[in-house]
Amino acid sequence: MCERLAYEQAAYEAGYQKIIGLDEAGRGPMAGPLVVAGVIFPQGYYDERINDSKKLTAKKREALYNIIIENALAYHIEVISVEEVDELNVYRASQTGMIRCVEKINIKPDYALTDAMPLKDVIPHDAIVKGDAKSLSIGAASILAKVTRDHIMIDYAKQYPEYGFEKHKGYPTKAHKEALEKYGVTPIHRKSFAPVKDVLNKQKQMSLFDL
């Protein structure tokens, strides 16, 4: 048996039948939404190419996105807005997104595997550290979430071309921080994140000075 099916197999052996893998993309960026995905595969399904999305090239993720959707019994992708990330904090937003995936996916799961995220008593589950590299189901969810979020940020790059979202996808790179300082805060920036807060505070101080 493949190592990356060990957690799924243990759940089947415990009597569970519909196992959902859950992961997110976009906890670290200072701009753009958080995206969470859930995937339920048929029992025993395996594809050695499916792995932690961070270990794959963009081209491989795009190809695997379609393979996952074609082979999953069910999947769900949940987009958490910037406003909700600011309101909840990014950890709670990730947890909320995973719970919504469990509730909304069109086949009811009876067990969940998550990338290190406890789900309270919503569903029996295993929160696995670095789960996206250890579980096929979580790895698949990581790919769906990452590809979806990258597409969203590439679209935002057309709306806000000065910021380079198509390159850094909203992560706090040097180029992104410089653009933030130069052009200011957009509606898709997370106002609870420190670099964005700093720019907003500077803008407020300048406004007060102008008065």
Secondary structure, 3 states (H helix, E strand, C coil): CCHHHHHHHHHHHCCCCCEEEEEEECCCCCECCEEEEEEECCCCCCCCCCCCHHHCCHHHHHHHHHHHHHHCCEEEEEEECHHHHHHHCHHHHHHHHHHHHHHHCCCCCCEEEEECCCCCCCCCEEEECCHHHHCHHHHHHHHHHHHHHHHHHHHHHHHCHHHCHHHHCCCCCHHHHHHHHHHCCCCCECCCCHHHHHHHHHHHHHHHHHC
